[in-house]
Amino acid sequence: MILRSWKSPSGRMWAVRGPWGERFALFCFATVLAGPVAPVPVAAQERRPLELEDYYRLKNVASPALSPDGSRVAYVVSWVVEEENRRHSEIWLADADGTGEPVRVTSPSFSASSPEWTPDGRLLAFSSRRPGPDGRTSGGTWFLRMDRPAGEAFQIEGLDGSPVFSPDGMWIAFTAAVRPPPAPPRTYASDFERRTVERFDGRDYDWMNYRFDRRGYLPDPRDPRATPPREIHVIPAAGGEARQLTDLGVNAGGLAWSADGRRLAFTADSHQRDEHSYERSDLWTVDLDGNVTRLTDDEYNYSSPAWSPDGGRIVVRGNEGLDVIIREGRDRGASSELFVFDAATGERTGNLTADWDLIPGGVSWAPDGRHVYFSASASGNSHLFRVPGGGGEVEQVTTGDRRLGSFSFSADYARVAYRATDPVRPGDIWVAGVG
């Protein structure tokens, strides 16, 4: 395949003709705060109404992952394989400044998605289902070496989940299902004995989830033997034996490493298997020795934690739980805010979005500690925002009538890659400087 690129007279914008035919990935090297830069087509295309068959010819780009040094961006290209009634996806790699030609880095024989760089930029992780060295097909996380000519993808033994790399690159955290010990044998009793011993008190329920294929009922998702909890594990990045850090009996999620690589913040709902409670995830931490600390228990629902660079604070998205809304008889849901907690005591020290009306998402804390970055949507558009880590006015970083998402920063937050689309253009991958 021959790839062609076009360079603007100023040298500040590149348009690259990639593997998606007439689609173009645009790389903008203007400062984000300067505002949007309008895409420039490589060649004038004759316009016509969109037809249904065009759907099968369109190729989508998504999931940009900017390398830690900001020099390269990996992204996913996917399309429909009509004759096989399935989608296929591959991971491609391009220079962040538009020089050179994009190259495919995963095998075209197997779908691949979710690219993610290791902190040192030497490896690229991705998800795929493909045959392993033993010939058996295996899903999960695979790795490619990026510091030398591309070779075969490989797996790290013991890694059984989506990887979350520690900042120093020494550890990989992940969640994996942990099955509880077998239940004791059931004791059978007569109907009279059972009704006498186990009287219905009006508060216990049997939760049955109907299977839509009409073949029966699924196992109770609140039963840990049917749906084992996903606990936090860590494994050395160089390979070795995985260690289980948590034993909460419920699902842990939203894993985030502290800057020193010694602790993980996460969210978990201790009432997950309580049939009398609505969803209400709290904020927790765990260190590499398995010491778990619960920071919140206040009827709020928390998600997406991120550490301050000094490790003293954690910013997390939170909103009041549904049980609070129902109990107080409110006529609307609760708004989401960005709360800051003391990482040692669990004291709530601030609300960064108290005077801001939109719903924040995708939270991250810049390494210099000055700003917390997050995404939000309004009036049909989605953009990047930031707020001072110590509190202050929320600032909109990107502008324009378009939807931006999948933000991926370089290690120093000097550059950001993202996917952008608008009502008349399919999604493209952009790279820009952060002012």
N, C-alpha and C positions, 0 to 999 in steps of 0.2 A: 504494500500500500504506500502510495506517495502522499506525504503530508506537506502542505504549503502554508506559509505564514505571511502576514502583512504587517508592516511597521508604520506607525503614524509619523508624519514629518517631525514632530517634536521628540520622537523616540520614547514617549511616556506611555504608549498603549500598544499592545500587540493583539492581533486577532489570528488565531491558529485554526486552520481547517483540519479537523480531527477525524476519527474513525466513524463519526456519525453523519457522513455525507455532507449535506448542505448546511449542517449546523456548525456553529462557531463557538469555541471557548475563548473568552476575552480576558486578558490579563491587564489590569489597570495598575500603574505604579504611581498614581496620584495619591495625595494624602486623603484619608477617609473624611476628615473634618472639612475638607474643601468642598464636599458635596459630590453628588453622583456624576459620573462621566458617561455620556451617551455612547452606546455601542456603535461602531462604524462597520458596515458590511464590507466583506472582501470584494464582492462583485454584486452588481444590481441583479436582483432576481425578479422574474416575472411573477406578479401576484395573481392568485386565483383562490376561490373559496376552498376551505379545508374540507376534505372528504373523509368518510369513515375509514377507507382503506389506508389513509395516511397514518393512522394510528400504528399500523404494523410496520411502517417505515421509519417512524420517529425513534431516535435514540436519546435516552435520558442521561444526564450527568448529575451526580449527587455525591454526598458524603466526602467533601474535601478534607484532607488531612495535611496540614502544613508541617514541613520538617522542623525540628527544633531550631535550626539555624536560619530558617526562613528562606532557604534557597530553592526548595523543591516542594511541589504539592502533589500528593497522590489523590486520586478520585475514582469514583465508580462510574462506568459506562454500562447501561443496561438497555435491552430491547426485547421485543416479543419475537419468539421463534414460532411463527404462525402454524407451520406444518406439524409441530410437535405440541402445540397448545401449552407453551410454557414461556417463562421469562429467562433470559440469560444475562449474566453480569460479569464484567471483568474490571480489573484495577489497572489504571493507566497512571503514568508519571510524567510530569512536565516541569520545566524550569519556571520558577516563580516570576522571573522577569520577562518571560516569553521567548528568550533565546533558545535555540535548539528546537527539536521536534518532540512532541509527546510520544511516549513509547508504552506499549503494553508490558506489564511486568508479571502477570499471572497467566497460567496456561489457558488457551481458548477451549480446552476440552472440559473444563469444570467451572461452574459459576463461583465467583468470589465477591465478597462485600466487606464492609466495615473496616477500611484501612486505618491503622494507627501506628505511629512511630514510637520506638523506644526512646527514652530521654536522651541517649547519646546519638541518635540518628543512624545507628549502625544496622538496625533491624526494622522491618516493616511487618507488623502483624495484620492478619486478615482472617475472616471467617470463610470457610469453604468445606464442602463435603467431597472427599476424593480418596482414592486408594492410598493406604500407607505402605511402609516398607514391607510389611507382611502380606501385602496384597489385598487386605480387607479394607472395605470402604469405611472411612472414618470422618465424622464431622468435627466441628470445633475450631480451635484457633491454630493457624499455621503461620510460619515466619519465612521471610525472605531476607537474605543478606544484602544490604544496600551500600556497604563500604568496599565492595569488590564486584567484579563481573557477576551478573546474576547467575544463580545456580538453582538447584532444586529446592522447592519449599520443604520445610521440615517442621516437626512439632516438638515441644518441650514436654518430656514425659512427666506426668503428674499434674499438668495444667488441665483442669476439667471445668472451664468456664471462661467468660469474657475477661481478658486481662486488664488490670489497673496497675500501671507501673509506678513504683516509688520514684521520687524525683532523683535520687542518686543512682537509679538503675539497678539496685541490688536485689530488689524483691518484686514479685508479681502477686498481687492480691486478686482473689476471685471468690465468687460464691458457688457453692455446690450442694446438691441435695445430700442430706445425712439421714439415713433411715434409722428409726428408733428400734430398740430391741423388740423381738416378737412379743405379741400380746399373750398373756397367760391363757391357758385353755379355758374355754367357757364352761361354766357350771350350769347344767340344765336342771330346771325345777318345774314342778307342776304349775299349771296356770294359777291356781289359788295361791301358792307360795310366792310366785312372781308378783302378783297383784298386791300381796300383803307387804312384801319387802320393798318394792319399788313403786310407791304410790306417786301418781302424777300430781305435782304441786302447782300446776298452772304456769310454770315459768320455764320448763324445758321443752325443746322442740327437736324434731328430726328434720334436718335440712336435706331435701332431695332435689337434685338438679336434673331436670328432664333431658334426656338425650334426644336430639332432634331427628335422629335416624329411626326413631320409634322402636329401638331394640331393647330398651330398658332404662335403668337409672344408673347414673355415674356414681362412683364412690363419693362419700361426703368429703368435700375439699377441706373441711375443718379437722378431719381425722389425720394425724401425722403419719399413720401407717399407709394411708391412701395418697396423701400429698406430702412427702417428706419436706421438712424445712430446709431452706437454703442458708447454710451457715458460711461465715467468712473463713477462708483459708489463705495461706501464703506459701509461696514456693520460691527458692532462690532463682534468680533470673538465669543463672548459669546452669540450672537443672539440679534436681535433687528430690528429696522427699517433701511432699506437701504437709503442712501443719494446720490443724484446725484451731482457729483462735476463739471462736464464739460457740456457745452451746445454749442458745436462747430458746430453741424449740419453735421459732417462728422465722419468717423470711427476713433476711438483711438485704439492704439495697443502698444505692446512692453512695458507693464507696469513694472516699476522698482522702488522699495521703496528706499528712503534715509535711512542711518543707524539709524537715530533718529526716524524714523517712522512718520515724519511730512509732507513729500513731496513725490510726485510721478513724475518720469520722464516718458515720453511716446512719441510716434511719431504719427503724424496725417497729412494727406494731405488736406490742406485747399482748394485746387483746385480739390478735388475729383469729384465734380459735374460740373466742368468747361469743356465743350466739346472742348475747344480750347487748353487744357493743357494736357501734359502727366503726368504720376504718379510722384509725387515729395513730399515725406513725410518729414516734418520738425520736429525738436526737441522742445518739450514743457515740462513745469513742471506745477504742480498744487498742492496746499497745502490742508490740511484738511478743510479749510474754503472755498474752492472753488475758490481761487485766481489763475488764469491761467496766465502763462508767456510764451510767445513765444521766444525761444532762437535763432532760425535760420530762415532765409528767403533768401537763397543764391543759389537757383537752384540746390542744391544737394539733393539726396535722402537718408534719414537716417533710420536706424533700429537698434534694439538690444542695447538700452542704458543700462549703468551700472554706479552706483555712486561710487565715491571714499569713503573710510571709514569716512573721516572727513566731507563729504557732500559738499565740496567746488568745486568739479569737476565732470564732467560726461564724460565717454568715450562712443563713439557710432560709429557704422560702417556706413560709408558714401561713396557715389560715385556720380559723376555728373549725373544729370538727362538726360533722353533721348532727351528732347527738346534742350539741349545744344549740344549734339552730332550731332543732325540733323542740327541745325542752323550753326554749324561750319564745316559741311560736312566731318566729320571724317570717316575713313574707318574701325573703330573698336570701341568697347564699352569702357566704362570707368572702370578703376580698382577700387576695393573697398579698403578703408583705415580705420584705427582706429584713429579717431580724438578725441581730448580732448577739452572740452569747460568749461569755467568758469560758474558755476551753477547760479551765480547771474546776470552776465552781458551778457552772451551768447557769449563772446569773445572766438574765437578759439585760444587755447594756445599751441597746439602741434599736431603732426601727428606721432603716435607711429610706423607706418609701412611704412614710406616714402621710405625707402631703401630696402623694402621687396616685393617680386614679387607675393606671393600667395594671395588667397582670404580668409580673416579671417571670422570666424563665431562663434556663441555660446559664446559671450563675458561675462566675469565676473571679478570683481575686488576683490582680496584677502583681508581679513579683516585687515591684518597688513599694507596694502597699498603699499607693495613692488612691487607686480607684477599684471599685467593684464593677465588673462588666456583666451585662445580661441582655437578653432579647425581650421584645414585647411587640404586640400587634395592636393596631388601631386603624379604623377607617379602611379596612381591607389591605393595609400595608403592614409589613413586619420589618423591624429595624433593630440596630444595636444601640444600646444605651449604656451610660455609666454614671456612677455616683461616688463621691469621695468616701473612702473607707471609714473616715471618722464622722460621716454625716454631712449633709449639705444638699445642694440643689441637684436634681437629676438632669443630666445632659443627654440629648439625642445626638448620637455620633454619626449615623448615616441618615440620609434624607431621600425623598423622591417617591413617586407613585410606583412602588415595586415591593416585592416580598423577598426579604433577605433571611437566610437561615444557615444552619450548620456551620457556625462560626468556629474557626480553628486558628489559634494564635501561635506565633513563634515563641520560643522559650522566654525571650525578653519582652514580649508583647509589642515589638516594634512593627510587626506586620500581622495581617490577619487574612485568612482565606475564607470565602463564603460562597454560597450558592445564591444567585439572584434571578428572579423571573418577574415578568409583568404580564398584563392581560394580552399582549400581542406577541410576546417572545417566550420561547421555551427557556428552561433554566440553563444558566451557564455558570462556570466557576470563575470567580474573580479573586485577585490578590491585591492588597492595597497596604499602604503605610498607615500607621496609627499616629496621629498628631497629639 
